[in-house]
Amino acid sequence: MKTAIVTIVIGPKYTELFDQYSRARFEDYARRHGYELFVLDREVRPLPGKKLTWQKCCLQDVEGLRDFERVAFFDSDILIAR
């Protein structure tokens, strides 16, 4: 089953932290399980008055994700361990 893992990392501060602490683990996990990783670095669509975390409710609007049978959303600040 074709599976995508999606996380949202918007802004230079969060990108730096994600790159430093999490990206390699996300990539390794995706590779180990045959998943494709999507790191969204901008809003999927404007949601005035909502925090950026609401963007995960708009994943159906991400063009590249429509080809996947399963889409799993992971918060960008989790730590993936073996």
Backbone bond lengths (Angstrom), bond angles and torsions (degrees), N, CA, C in turn:
res aa  C-N    CA-C-N  psi(-1)  N-CA   C-N-CA  omega(-1)  CA-C   N-CA-C  phi
1 M - - - 1.452 - - 1.527 108.26 -
2 K 1.308 116.95 127.81 1.467 122.37 -177.42 1.534 109.40 -73.18
3 T 1.343 115.64 119.57 1.465 121.31 -172.80 1.521 111.14 -125.26
4 A 1.339 115.30 138.28 1.468 122.39 175.12 1.516 108.96 -116.47
5 I 1.311 114.92 141.70 1.461 121.75 170.46 1.522 105.93 -108.74
6 V 1.324 115.79 130.65 1.458 120.87 -177.00 1.516 109.30 -123.57
7 T 1.314 115.34 138.30 1.455 121.29 170.97 1.526 107.59 -139.60
8 I 1.311 115.88 158.58 1.468 121.11 -177.92 1.522 108.74 -117.67
9 V 1.336 115.21 126.18 1.465 121.97 179.64 1.527 106.32 -136.49
10 I 1.322 116.68 97.30 1.464 121.18 -175.67 1.521 109.86 -113.89
11 G 1.306 115.56 126.08 1.462 121.64 176.70 1.520 111.92 103.70
12 P 1.346 115.90 148.94 1.460 120.63 -175.49 1.531 114.02 -61.54
13 K 1.316 117.98 -37.98 1.469 120.98 -179.50 1.533 110.08 -62.41
14 Y 1.324 116.29 -47.25 1.467 120.66 -177.82 1.528 111.38 -71.66
15 T 1.319 116.35 -35.24 1.464 120.15 177.21 1.522 110.29 -63.16
16 E 1.318 116.40 -43.80 1.463 120.51 179.34 1.528 111.29 -61.58
17 L 1.335 117.02 -45.78 1.463 120.75 179.34 1.530 111.38 -65.21
18 F 1.317 116.96 -42.23 1.465 120.75 179.07 1.523 110.28 -63.22
19 D 1.325 116.41 -45.95 1.471 120.10 179.51 1.523 111.51 -61.89
20 Q 1.318 116.73 -38.83 1.460 121.38 -176.90 1.531 112.56 -72.50
21 Y 1.327 117.46 -42.26 1.455 120.22 -170.47 1.531 116.08 -109.82
22 S 1.321 118.58 -25.57 1.461 118.68 -167.67 1.519 116.68 -123.83
23 R 1.311 118.33 -31.95 1.466 120.54 -170.84 1.530 113.06 -53.60
24 A 1.316 117.73 -48.29 1.468 120.59 -177.46 1.526 111.23 -60.25
25 R 1.324 117.39 -38.83 1.463 121.06 179.27 1.520 111.24 -69.09
26 F 1.334 117.69 -40.68 1.466 121.57 176.48 1.530 109.83 -61.31
27 E 1.327 116.03 -47.00 1.467 120.27 -178.84 1.520 111.39 -63.59
28 D 1.321 117.15 -42.56 1.459 121.15 179.35 1.530 110.76 -63.24
29 Y 1.321 117.18 -44.43 1.461 121.96 179.75 1.533 110.25 -61.01
30 A 1.315 116.54 -47.03 1.467 120.85 179.99 1.523 110.67 -61.83
31 R 1.298 117.17 -45.32 1.468 121.91 -179.20 1.536 110.71 -63.38
32 R 1.327 117.04 -44.88 1.469 122.10 -179.25 1.523 112.88 -58.79
33 H 1.342 116.01 -34.91 1.460 120.28 -175.09 1.528 113.43 -102.72
34 G 1.327 116.74 0.60 1.458 120.22 179.36 1.518 113.33 75.52
35 Y 1.335 116.82 27.82 1.463 122.08 179.06 1.516 109.59 -98.14
36 E 1.319 116.00 160.74 1.459 120.40 174.16 1.525 108.29 -105.67
37 L 1.326 115.71 133.72 1.456 121.77 -178.20 1.518 110.52 -97.18
38 F 1.331 115.40 131.18 1.462 122.49 173.90 1.521 107.58 -118.89
39 V 1.323 117.01 120.27 1.462 122.10 175.03 1.532 105.84 -110.07
40 L 1.324 116.26 106.22 1.462 121.04 -178.68 1.518 109.01 -83.20
41 D 1.344 115.83 125.10 1.467 119.89 -176.05 1.525 112.92 -113.15
42 R 1.326 115.70 12.86 1.474 120.10 175.02 1.521 108.28 -151.61
43 E 1.315 115.28 164.56 1.460 120.02 -179.76 1.526 110.81 -59.89
44 V 1.314 116.40 140.67 1.457 121.25 174.81 1.523 108.61 -72.86
45 R 1.325 115.87 -44.35 1.467 121.76 172.84 1.520 108.19 -154.92
46 P 1.323 117.32 154.72 1.472 119.55 -178.92 1.534 110.60 -67.18
47 L 1.311 115.25 134.49 1.463 121.98 175.87 1.528 107.55 -131.00
48 P 1.331 117.33 78.93 1.463 120.78 -176.14 1.534 112.04 -54.82
49 G 1.325 114.45 133.13 1.453 120.73 177.80 1.519 114.35 84.41
50 K 1.320 118.19 -3.85 1.466 121.75 -179.70 1.525 110.04 -106.94
51 K 1.320 116.53 149.55 1.465 121.43 174.21 1.518 109.11 -70.23
52 L 1.321 116.32 159.53 1.466 121.03 -179.34 1.522 112.69 -61.18
53 T 1.317 117.59 -23.71 1.461 119.88 179.34 1.530 111.91 -62.28
54 W 1.314 117.98 -21.03 1.463 121.65 177.48 1.520 111.88 -69.01
55 Q 1.312 117.92 -13.49 1.461 121.05 179.72 1.533 111.61 -60.97
56 K 1.327 117.27 -26.31 1.464 119.28 179.58 1.528 111.71 -64.76
57 C 1.322 117.26 -17.80 1.470 120.68 176.48 1.525 111.80 -80.33
58 C 1.318 117.61 -5.09 1.467 122.14 -176.92 1.525 112.82 -110.15
59 L 1.308 117.86 13.95 1.462 120.54 -174.28 1.523 112.95 -60.52
60 Q 1.331 117.60 -25.54 1.458 119.92 178.34 1.529 111.56 -64.95
61 D 1.334 117.24 -15.24 1.458 121.56 178.80 1.529 113.46 -90.01
62 V 1.323 118.29 -3.73 1.461 122.01 179.72 1.528 107.71 -83.31
63 E 1.306 115.89 113.93 1.467 122.29 -173.92 1.516 113.56 -51.80
64 G 1.293 119.00 -47.85 1.457 121.71 -175.41 1.518 114.30 -67.76
65 L 1.310 117.87 -18.50 1.461 120.56 -176.93 1.526 113.36 -84.26
66 R 1.291 117.46 -12.90 1.469 120.70 -177.14 1.524 113.13 -66.67
67 D 1.321 117.40 -18.94 1.462 121.49 -178.59 1.531 113.05 -84.91
68 F 1.301 118.30 -3.42 1.457 122.10 -175.36 1.522 111.59 -97.96
69 E 1.316 114.90 144.06 1.457 120.21 177.08 1.524 111.24 -79.43
70 R 1.340 116.07 -33.36 1.461 121.81 178.30 1.514 109.27 -130.35
71 V 1.326 115.27 139.93 1.461 121.77 175.58 1.528 106.77 -129.69
72 A 1.324 115.31 122.10 1.466 121.20 178.38 1.519 108.22 -111.26
73 F 1.320 116.65 130.83 1.461 120.87 177.39 1.519 108.87 -101.21
74 F 1.334 115.80 128.41 1.465 122.19 175.76 1.522 108.42 -116.83
75 D 1.313 118.28 133.22 1.462 120.53 171.02 1.529 107.87 -60.79
76 S 1.316 115.94 143.33 1.465 120.12 -175.10 1.529 113.16 -73.03
77 D 1.320 117.74 -13.28 1.468 119.42 -177.23 1.520 113.36 -100.19
78 I 1.333 117.38 13.04 1.466 118.31 175.55 1.525 108.80 -80.59
79 L 1.307 115.73 158.27 1.455 121.04 177.33 1.525 107.24 -113.63
80 I 1.312 116.30 115.71 1.457 121.71 -179.33 1.524 108.28 -90.35
81 A 1.325 115.57 126.29 1.464 121.24 178.50 1.522 108.62 -121.86
82 R 1.316 116.56 160.50 1.472 119.70 -179.95 1.490 110.84 -66.49
